[in-house]
Amino acid sequence: MLSPREQAIVIKAMGNLKPTKMAFSDFDRDENEIEILYDLKETPSILDLMGVIVYLKEQFNQEVYLTSFHCIPPAIKEDTLKEAQFFFDESKTAKANSATTGVH
C-alpha cells in the first residue's frame, strides 16, 4: 500500500506521461517491490518509462514495475484489479476541479 506522500511522488513522476488512471498493485508481488498500474493518454517512449522507473526506484529504494492496465494478463486481471489501490483518476480530478471552479 502506498502512503499519500508516496502516491504524490508517483503522480508527480508520471505527470509528464499524461496519466489518466493509476493504481498500486500488491497482487502476487514481494514486499520489496512496487507495481504501479497505469493508463496514459499517449504511448510513451521506452526512455520516458525507464526514466520514471529509475526515479521511483531511487525515491523508494525498492524495485519498481510499471504495468499498463492493458497489459495485465487475462488470467489474473480480475483479481489484480479487485486488489488494486487506485490513487489517481483524471476523470474524477477533472470533475472535482470543475465543481470547485464552477466550470462544466
N, CA, C and O atoms as a MOPAC input file, in Angstrom:
PM7 MOZYME 1SCF
protein

 N      0.84700 1    -1.18100 1     0.00000 1
 C      0.00000 1     0.00000 1     0.00000 1
 C      0.89100 1     1.24200 1     0.00000 1
 O      1.88100 1     1.30700 1     0.72800 1
 N      0.53400 1     2.21100 1    -0.81200 1
 C      1.29700 1     3.45800 1    -0.87300 1
 C      0.67800 1     4.49900 1     0.03700 1
 O     -0.54100 1     4.67000 1     0.07100 1
 N      1.53100 1     5.19400 1     0.77400 1
 C      1.05700 1     6.28500 1     1.62200 1
 C      0.66400 1     7.46700 1     0.73100 1
 O      1.04700 1     7.50300 1    -0.43800 1
 N     -0.08800 1     8.42800 1     1.25800 1
 C     -0.42100 1     9.61700 1     0.46300 1
 C      0.82800 1    10.34100 1    -0.06300 1
 O      0.81500 1    10.85600 1    -1.18200 1
 N      1.88600 1    10.38200 1     0.72100 1
 C      3.13600 1    11.01300 1     0.28800 1
 C      3.73500 1    10.25900 1    -0.90200 1
 O      4.17700 1    10.86700 1    -1.87700 1
 N      3.74200 1     8.91700 1    -0.80500 1
 C      4.27700 1     8.09100 1    -1.89200 1
 C      3.40900 1     8.21300 1    -3.15400 1
 O      3.92600 1     8.24800 1    -4.27000 1
 N      2.10600 1     8.27600 1    -2.96300 1
 C      1.20800 1     8.47400 1    -4.09300 1
 C      1.52400 1     9.78900 1    -4.80600 1
 O      1.55200 1     9.84500 1    -6.03600 1
 N      1.76200 1    10.84000 1    -4.02900 1
 C      2.09900 1    12.15100 1    -4.60800 1
 C      3.40100 1    12.07800 1    -5.40500 1
 O      3.52100 1    12.71100 1    -6.45400 1
 N      4.36500 1    11.31700 1    -4.91800 1
 C      5.63900 1    11.15300 1    -5.62900 1
 C      5.39200 1    10.46900 1    -6.97600 1
 O      5.94400 1    10.88500 1    -7.99500 1
 N      4.56900 1     9.42800 1    -6.98000 1
 C      4.27200 1     8.70900 1    -8.22400 1
 C      3.50700 1     9.61900 1    -9.18600 1
 O      3.81800 1     9.66000 1   -10.37700 1
 N      2.52300 1    10.33700 1    -8.68700 1
 C      1.73900 1    11.23800 1    -9.54000 1
 C      2.64200 1    12.28200 1   -10.18200 1
 O      2.51200 1    12.57400 1   -11.37000 1
 N      3.54700 1    12.83700 1    -9.40400 1
 C      4.48100 1    13.83900 1    -9.94100 1
 C      5.40300 1    13.20700 1   -10.99600 1
 O      5.62100 1    13.77700 1   -12.06500 1
 N      5.93100 1    12.03500 1   -10.68000 1
 C      6.86400 1    11.36500 1   -11.59900 1
 C      6.18800 1    10.98600 1   -12.91800 1
 O      6.81400 1    11.04300 1   -13.97700 1
 N      4.93400 1    10.60600 1   -12.85300 1
 C      4.20300 1    10.17100 1   -14.05000 1
 C      3.54800 1    11.34200 1   -14.78500 1
 O      3.04000 1    11.16100 1   -15.89100 1
 N      3.55000 1    12.51500 1   -14.20000 1
 C      2.83000 1    13.66500 1   -14.73600 1
 C      3.09900 1    13.98900 1   -16.19400 1
 O      2.16500 1    14.26500 1   -16.94600 1
 N      4.36300 1    13.96100 1   -16.60900 1
 C      4.70400 1    14.27800 1   -17.99900 1
 C      4.22000 1    13.22600 1   -18.98800 1
 O      4.14800 1    13.48400 1   -20.18900 1
 N      3.88700 1    12.03400 1   -18.47900 1
 C      3.40300 1    10.96400 1   -19.34600 1
 C      1.88300 1    11.04100 1   -19.55400 1
 O      1.30500 1    10.21600 1   -20.26200 1
 N      1.25100 1    12.02400 1   -18.93800 1
 C     -0.19100 1    12.27600 1   -19.06800 1
 C     -1.04700 1    11.07400 1   -18.65600 1
 O     -1.78100 1    10.51500 1   -19.47100 1
 N     -0.94200 1    10.68200 1   -17.37800 1
 C     -1.74500 1     9.54800 1   -16.92100 1
 C     -3.22800 1     9.90200 1   -16.84500 1
 O     -3.59800 1    11.04200 1   -16.56400 1
 N     -4.06400 1     8.90600 1   -17.10000 1
 C     -5.50000 1     9.08100 1   -16.91700 1
 C     -5.97300 1     8.29100 1   -15.70200 1
 O     -6.99600 1     8.61700 1   -15.09800 1
 N     -5.21900 1     7.24700 1   -15.34800 1
 C     -5.57900 1     6.40700 1   -14.22500 1
 C     -4.32000 1     5.73200 1   -13.69900 1
 O     -3.46100 1     5.31500 1   -14.47600 1
 N     -4.21300 1     5.62400 1   -12.36100 1
 C     -3.08300 1     4.89800 1   -11.76200 1
 C     -3.54900 1     4.16700 1   -10.51100 1
 O     -4.46300 1     4.60500 1    -9.81300 1
 N     -2.89500 1     3.04400 1   -10.25100 1
 C     -3.20100 1     2.24400 1    -9.07300 1
 C     -1.93100 1     1.54200 1    -8.60900 1
 O     -1.00100 1     1.32600 1    -9.38600 1
 N     -1.91400 1     1.19600 1    -7.34100 1
 C     -0.84900 1     0.39100 1    -6.75900 1
 C     -1.36200 1    -1.03300 1    -6.68900 1
 O     -2.50000 1    -1.26600 1    -6.28100 1
 N     -0.54100 1    -1.97800 1    -7.08100 1
 C     -0.93000 1    -3.38400 1    -7.01200 1
 C      0.08200 1    -4.15500 1    -6.18100 1
 O      1.28700 1    -4.08000 1    -6.41700 1
 N     -0.42500 1    -4.89700 1    -5.20600 1
 C      0.47300 1    -5.79600 1    -4.47500 1
 C      0.07600 1    -7.24400 1    -4.72700 1
 O      0.48300 1    -8.15000 1    -4.00000 1
 N     -0.72900 1    -7.44700 1    -5.77400 1
 C     -1.13600 1    -8.79800 1    -6.15500 1
 C      0.07300 1    -9.56200 1    -6.66800 1
 O      0.70800 1    -9.16600 1    -7.64600 1
 N      0.38000 1   -10.65700 1    -5.99800 1
 C      1.46300 1   -11.54300 1    -6.43400 1
 C      2.81900 1   -10.84100 1    -6.48900 1
 O      3.62400 1   -11.12000 1    -7.37700 1
 N      3.07500 1    -9.94000 1    -5.55300 1
 C      4.35600 1    -9.22300 1    -5.52100 1
 C      5.03400 1    -9.37800 1    -4.16700 1
 O      4.38100 1    -9.62300 1    -3.15300 1
 N      6.31000 1    -9.23800 1    -4.17100 1
 C      7.15100 1    -9.26200 1    -2.98600 1
 C      7.01300 1    -7.93100 1    -2.24600 1
 O      6.71300 1    -6.91000 1    -2.86400 1
 N      7.23100 1    -7.93400 1    -0.92800 1
 C      7.16400 1    -6.70100 1    -0.13600 1
 C      8.18000 1    -5.66300 1    -0.58600 1
 O      7.96800 1    -4.46900 1    -0.37600 1
 N      9.26900 1    -6.08700 1    -1.19800 1
 C     10.33100 1    -5.17000 1    -1.61400 1
 C     10.14900 1    -4.68600 1    -3.05200 1
 O     11.07900 1    -4.15000 1    -3.65500 1
 N      8.95900 1    -4.87400 1    -3.59000 1
 C      8.66700 1    -4.44600 1    -4.95300 1
 C      7.40400 1    -3.58700 1    -4.95700 1
 O      6.47200 1    -3.80700 1    -4.18300 1
 N      7.40700 1    -2.61800 1    -5.83900 1
 C      6.23900 1    -1.76400 1    -6.01500 1
 C      5.78900 1    -1.89700 1    -7.46300 1
 O      6.58700 1    -1.74200 1    -8.38800 1
 N      4.50900 1    -2.18500 1    -7.65100 1
 C      3.96900 1    -2.24600 1    -9.00700 1
 C      2.90400 1    -1.16800 1    -9.15900 1
 O      1.92300 1    -1.12400 1    -8.41600 1
 N      3.12100 1    -0.31200 1   -10.12800 1
 C      2.18600 1     0.74800 1   -10.44500 1
 C      1.48000 1     0.37800 1   -11.74300 1
 O      2.11600 1     0.15300 1   -12.77300 1
 N      0.16800 1     0.32000 1   -11.67400 1
 C     -0.64200 1     0.10400 1   -12.85900 1
 C     -1.01900 1     1.46700 1   -13.40700 1
 O     -1.29100 1     2.39300 1   -12.64200 1
 N     -1.03700 1     1.59900 1   -14.73100 1
 C     -1.31200 1     2.92500 1   -15.29200 1
 C     -2.06000 1     2.83300 1   -16.60900 1
 O     -2.06500 1     1.80700 1   -17.29000 1
 N     -2.68900 1     3.94700 1   -16.93500 1
 C     -3.28200 1     4.15200 1   -18.25100 1
 C     -2.88100 1     5.56900 1   -18.64200 1
 O     -2.99500 1     6.48900 1   -17.83300 1
 N     -2.41700 1     5.75200 1   -19.86600 1
 C     -1.92300 1     7.04500 1   -20.33500 1
 C     -2.70600 1     7.52400 1   -21.54800 1
 O     -3.27600 1     6.72200 1   -22.28900 1
 N     -2.72800 1     8.84100 1   -21.74500 1
 C     -3.39000 1     9.42000 1   -22.91900 1
 C     -2.63700 1     9.08500 1   -24.20300 1
 O     -3.24500 1     8.88600 1   -25.25500 1
 N     -1.32000 1     9.02600 1   -24.10800 1
 C     -0.47500 1     8.79300 1   -25.27300 1
 C      0.51600 1     7.67000 1   -24.97700 1
 O      0.81500 1     7.39000 1   -23.81600 1
 N      1.01400 1     7.04000 1   -26.01300 1
 C      2.01900 1     5.99800 1   -25.83800 1
 C      3.36600 1     6.65300 1   -25.53700 1
 O      3.85200 1     7.46200 1   -26.32600 1
 N      3.97000 1     6.30700 1   -24.39900 1
 C      5.25500 1     6.91200 1   -24.03300 1
 C      6.42600 1     6.21200 1   -24.71900 1
 O      6.30300 1     5.08600 1   -25.20100 1
 N      7.54700 1     6.89700 1   -24.75100 1
 C      8.75800 1     6.24800 1   -25.25000 1
 C      9.31100 1     5.35500 1   -24.14600 1
 O      9.03100 1     5.56200 1   -22.96500 1
 N     10.08600 1     4.37600 1   -24.53900 1
 C     10.71300 1     3.49100 1   -23.55600 1
 C     11.66100 1     4.27600 1   -22.65200 1
 O     11.81100 1     3.94500 1   -21.47600 1
 N     12.29700 1     5.30600 1   -23.19000 1
 C     13.19200 1     6.13700 1   -22.38000 1
 C     12.42400 1     6.89600 1   -21.31100 1
 O     12.90100 1     7.03500 1   -20.18400 1
 N     11.24000 1     7.38700 1   -21.65400 1
 C     10.42300 1     8.07800 1   -20.65900 1
 C     10.00400 1     7.13200 1   -19.54000 1
 O     10.07000 1     7.48700 1   -18.36300 1
 N      9.57600 1     5.93800 1   -19.90700 1
 C      9.17800 1     4.95200 1   -18.89700 1
 C     10.35400 1     4.54800 1   -18.01500 1
 O     10.21600 1     4.44000 1   -16.79600 1
 N     11.50900 1     4.32600 1   -18.63500 1
 C     12.69500 1     3.95000 1   -17.86100 1
 C     13.10900 1     5.07700 1   -16.90800 1
 O     13.53700 1     4.82200 1   -15.78200 1
 N     12.97900 1     6.31100 1   -17.36700 1
 C     13.29300 1     7.45300 1   -16.50600 1
 C     12.41400 1     7.47500 1   -15.27000 1
 O     12.90200 1     7.73600 1   -14.17000 1
 N     11.13200 1     7.20500 1   -15.43100 1
 C     10.20900 1     7.16000 1   -14.29400 1
 C     10.58400 1     6.01200 1   -13.36300 1
 O     10.59700 1     6.18100 1   -12.14300 1
 N     10.88500 1     4.85300 1   -13.92600 1
 C     11.25400 1     3.69600 1   -13.10000 1
 C     12.50900 1     3.99300 1   -12.27800 1
 O     12.54200 1     3.72400 1   -11.07800 1
 N     13.52600 1     4.53900 1   -12.91200 1
 C     14.77900 1     4.85900 1   -12.20700 1
 C     14.50700 1     5.87300 1   -11.09800 1
 O     14.98600 1     5.70600 1    -9.97700 1
 N     13.74700 1     6.92000 1   -11.40100 1
 C     13.43100 1     7.95100 1   -10.40800 1
 C     12.69000 1     7.34500 1    -9.21200 1
 O     13.05100 1     7.59300 1    -8.06200 1
 N     11.65100 1     6.54900 1    -9.49100 1
 C     10.87200 1     5.96700 1    -8.39600 1
 C     11.68600 1     4.95900 1    -7.59800 1
 O     11.53300 1     4.86400 1    -6.38000 1
 N     12.54500 1     4.21000 1    -8.27000 1
 C     13.41100 1     3.26000 1    -7.57100 1
 C     14.31900 1     3.99600 1    -6.58900 1
 O     14.53500 1     3.53100 1    -5.46900 1
 N     14.84900 1     5.14100 1    -7.00800 1
 C     15.69200 1     5.95500 1    -6.13100 1
 C     14.88400 1     6.52700 1    -4.96200 1
 O     15.37100 1     6.56800 1    -3.83200 1
 N     13.65900 1     6.96400 1    -5.22900 1
 C     12.80800 1     7.53900 1    -4.19000 1
 C     12.39400 1     6.51900 1    -3.13700 1
 O     12.38600 1     6.81700 1    -1.94200 1
 N     12.05100 1     5.31300 1    -3.58700 1
 C     11.51100 1     4.29700 1    -2.68500 1
 C     12.53000 1     3.26000 1    -2.23500 1
 O     12.25500 1     2.47700 1    -1.32700 1
 N     13.71100 1     3.24600 1    -2.86400 1
 C     14.74200 1     2.25900 1    -2.55400 1
 C     14.18400 1     0.83600 1    -2.63600 1
 O     14.46900 1    -0.01400 1    -1.79300 1
 N     13.37200 1     0.60200 1    -3.68700 1
 C     12.77400 1    -0.69600 1    -3.95200 1
 C     12.68800 1    -0.88700 1    -5.45900 1
 O     12.78500 1     0.06700 1    -6.23100 1
 N     12.50500 1    -2.13600 1    -5.85900 1
 C     12.24700 1    -2.40300 1    -7.27100 1
 C     10.89200 1    -1.80800 1    -7.62300 1
 O      9.94900 1    -1.90400 1    -6.83800 1
 N     10.78700 1    -1.19900 1    -8.78700 1
 C      9.53700 1    -0.58900 1    -9.23700 1
 C      9.18700 1    -1.15900 1   -10.60700 1
 O     10.03300 1    -1.24200 1   -11.49800 1
 N      7.93600 1    -1.54600 1   -10.75400 1
 C      7.43300 1    -2.05400 1   -12.02100 1
 C      6.27300 1    -1.17800 1   -12.46100 1
 O      5.39200 1    -0.86000 1   -11.66300 1
 N      6.27000 1    -0.78900 1   -13.72100 1
 C      5.15800 1    -0.05900 1   -14.31200 1
 C      4.45800 1    -1.00300 1   -15.28100 1
 O      5.08700 1    -1.57400 1   -16.17200 1
 N      3.16200 1    -1.15800 1   -15.09800 1
 C      2.39800 1    -2.06100 1   -15.94700 1
 C      1.14400 1    -1.35400 1   -16.43300 1
 O      0.35900 1    -0.84200 1   -15.63500 1
 N      0.96600 1    -1.33000 1   -17.73100 1
 C     -0.25100 1    -0.76300 1   -18.30200 1
 C     -1.43500 1    -1.65500 1   -17.93100 1
 O     -1.31700 1    -2.88000 1   -17.91300 1
 N     -2.57600 1    -1.02900 1   -17.63300 1
 C     -3.78600 1    -1.81200 1   -17.37400 1
 C     -4.06400 1    -2.76700 1   -18.53600 1
 O     -4.57400 1    -3.86800 1   -18.32700 1
 N     -3.72900 1    -2.34700 1   -19.76000 1
 C     -3.98300 1    -3.15400 1   -20.94900 1
 C     -3.07300 1    -4.38300 1   -21.03000 1
 O     -3.36300 1    -5.31800 1   -21.77700 1
 N     -1.98200 1    -4.38700 1   -20.26900 1
 C     -1.01100 1    -5.49000 1   -20.35100 1
 C     -1.11700 1    -6.48800 1   -19.20500 1
 O     -0.29600 1    -7.40000 1   -19.10200 1
 N     -2.11100 1    -6.32900 1   -18.35000 1
 C     -2.29300 1    -7.29600 1   -17.26900 1
 C     -2.78100 1    -8.60000 1   -17.89700 1
 O     -3.76800 1    -8.59600 1   -18.63400 1
 N     -2.11300 1    -9.70100 1   -17.62000 1
 C     -2.53300 1   -10.97500 1   -18.21400 1
 C     -3.99200 1   -11.29400 1   -17.87300 1
 O     -4.40000 1   -11.14800 1   -16.72100 1
 N     -4.77000 1   -11.72100 1   -18.84600 1
 C     -6.19500 1   -12.00300 1   -18.62100 1
 C     -6.45700 1   -12.95600 1   -17.45200 1
 O     -7.46100 1   -12.81600 1   -16.75400 1
 N     -5.57100 1   -13.91200 1   -17.23800 1
 C     -5.77700 1   -14.90700 1   -16.18200 1
 C     -5.77700 1   -14.29500 1   -14.78200 1
 O     -6.37500 1   -14.85700 1   -13.86500 1
 N     -5.11200 1   -13.15000 1   -14.60700 1
 C     -5.04900 1   -12.53400 1   -13.28000 1
 C     -5.65800 1   -11.13400 1   -13.24700 1
 O     -5.64000 1   -10.48200 1   -12.20300 1
 N     -6.19000 1   -10.66600 1   -14.36300 1
 C     -6.67400 1    -9.28400 1   -14.45000 1
 C     -7.77700 1    -8.98100 1   -13.43000 1
 O     -7.70400 1    -7.97200 1   -12.72900 1
 N     -8.78200 1    -9.83000 1   -13.34200 1
 C     -9.89200 1    -9.57700 1   -12.42300 1
 C     -9.40300 1    -9.47000 1   -10.97800 1
 O     -9.76600 1    -8.53000 1   -10.27000 1
 N     -8.58700 1   -10.42200 1   -10.54100 1
 C     -8.06900 1   -10.40500 1    -9.16700 1
 C     -7.14700 1    -9.21300 1    -8.93500 1
 O     -7.18600 1    -8.59100 1    -7.87300 1
 N     -6.32100 1    -8.89600 1    -9.92500 1
 C     -5.40400 1    -7.77300 1    -9.79800 1
 C     -6.17500 1    -6.47300 1    -9.61700 1
 O     -5.84600 1    -5.67400 1    -8.74000 1
 N     -7.18800 1    -6.25700 1   -10.42800 1
 C     -7.96100 1    -5.01400 1   -10.33700 1
 C     -8.79200 1    -4.95300 1    -9.06100 1
 O     -9.01900 1    -3.87200 1    -8.51700 1
 N     -9.24100 1    -6.10300 1    -8.58500 1
 C    -10.00700 1    -6.14700 1    -7.34200 1
 C     -9.13100 1    -5.72900 1    -6.15300 1
 O     -9.60300 1    -5.06100 1    -5.23300 1
 N     -7.85900 1    -6.12600 1    -6.17900 1
 C     -6.93900 1    -5.84300 1    -5.09100 1
 C     -6.21100 1    -4.49700 1    -5.23600 1
 O     -5.58400 1    -4.02900 1    -4.28500 1
 N     -6.29100 1    -3.88600 1    -6.39900 1
 C     -5.53500 1    -2.65700 1    -6.67200 1
 C     -6.02600 1    -1.48700 1    -5.82000 1
 O     -7.21600 1    -1.35500 1    -5.53600 1
 N     -5.08300 1    -0.65300 1    -5.42700 1
 C     -5.37400 1     0.57200 1    -4.68200 1
 C     -5.30800 1     1.73200 1    -5.68100 1
 O     -4.22400 1     2.22500 1    -5.99400 1
 N     -6.46100 1     2.16100 1    -6.17700 1
 C     -6.49800 1     3.26500 1    -7.13000 1
 C     -6.23400 1     4.56800 1    -6.38800 1
 O     -6.84900 1     4.84400 1    -5.35800 1
 N     -5.30700 1     5.37200 1    -6.92700 1
 C     -4.98800 1     6.63300 1    -6.26500 1
 C     -4.99800 1     7.82800 1    -7.21100 1
 O     -4.77300 1     8.95800 1    -6.77900 1
 N     -5.25700 1     7.59200 1    -8.49400 1
 C     -5.36000 1     8.70800 1    -9.43200 1
 C     -6.33800 1     8.33800 1   -10.53500 1
 O     -6.22800 1     7.28500 1   -11.16400 1
 N     -7.29900 1     9.23200 1   -10.75500 1
 C     -8.25600 1     9.06300 1   -11.84400 1
 C     -8.53100 1    10.45200 1   -12.39800 1
 O     -9.18300 1    11.27300 1   -11.75300 1
 N     -8.03100 1    10.70100 1   -13.58700 1
 C     -8.14600 1    12.02100 1   -14.19300 1
 C     -9.59800 1    12.47100 1   -14.29700 1
 O     -9.88900 1    13.64800 1   -14.08400 1
 N    -10.50800 1    11.56800 1   -14.61800 1
 C    -11.90800 1    11.95600 1   -14.78300 1
 C    -12.49800 1    12.45200 1   -13.46400 1
 O    -13.29400 1    13.39200 1   -13.46500 1
 N    -12.12700 1    11.84300 1   -12.34600 1
 C    -12.62300 1    12.30300 1   -11.04100 1
 C    -11.97400 1    13.62100 1   -10.65300 1
 O    -12.62500 1    14.48500 1   -10.06600 1
 N    -10.68800 1    13.78200 1   -10.97900 1
 C     -9.98700 1    15.02900 1   -10.69200 1
 C    -10.59400 1    16.17000 1   -11.50000 1
 O    -10.78900 1    17.26900 1   -10.98100 1
 N    -10.89100 1    15.91000 1   -12.77100 1
 C    -11.48100 1    16.93800 1   -13.63600 1
 C    -12.85500 1    17.34900 1   -13.12300 1
 O    -13.18100 1    18.53500 1   -13.11900 1
 N    -13.66900 1    16.37800 1   -12.68800 1
 C    -14.99300 1    16.69000 1   -12.14400 1
 C    -14.88200 1    17.49900 1   -10.86700 1
 O    -15.63800 1    18.45000 1   -10.66900 1
 N    -13.94400 1    17.13300 1    -9.99500 1
 C    -13.76500 1    17.86300 1    -8.73500 1
 C    -13.30200 1    19.28700 1    -9.01200 1
 O    -13.77500 1    20.22500 1    -8.37000 1
 N    -12.37800 1    19.46000 1    -9.96400 1
 C    -11.89400 1    20.79600 1   -10.30500 1
 C    -13.00500 1    21.65300 1   -10.88200 1
 O    -13.10200 1    22.83400 1   -10.54600 1
 N    -13.84600 1    21.09200 1   -11.74000 1
 C    -14.91700 1    21.88300 1   -12.33400 1
 C    -15.96100 1    22.24100 1   -11.29800 1
 O    -16.58100 1    23.30000 1   -11.39200 1
 N    -16.16900 1    21.38700 1   -10.31600 1
 C    -17.13500 1    21.68300 1    -9.25700 1
 C    -16.65900 1    22.82400 1    -8.36700 1
 O    -17.46500 1    23.63900 1    -7.91800 1
 N    -15.35400 1    22.88700 1    -8.11000 1
 C    -14.83400 1    23.95500 1    -7.24900 1
 C    -14.64600 1    25.27000 1    -7.98600 1
 O    -14.65700 1    26.33200 1    -7.36400 1
 N    -14.47500 1    25.21600 1    -9.30200 1
 C    -14.27500 1    26.45600 1   -10.06500 1
 C    -15.55400 1    26.90700 1   -10.75600 1
 O    -15.62500 1    28.01700 1   -11.28400 1
 N    -16.57500 1    26.03300 1   -10.75200 1
 C    -17.81700 1    26.37700 1   -11.41600 1
 C    -17.78500 1    26.18500 1   -12.91700 1
 O    -18.71800 1    26.58700 1   -13.61100 1
 N    -16.72800 1    25.57700 1   -13.43100 1
 C    -16.58900 1    25.32200 1   -14.86900 1
 C    -17.13300 1    23.93000 1   -15.16900 1
 O    -16.77800 1    22.97600 1   -14.47700 1
 N    -17.97600 1    23.79300 1   -16.17200 1
 C    -18.53700 1    22.47500 1   -16.53000 1
 C    -18.30700 1    22.18900 1   -17.97600 1
 O    -18.70400 1    21.13200 1   -18.46700 1

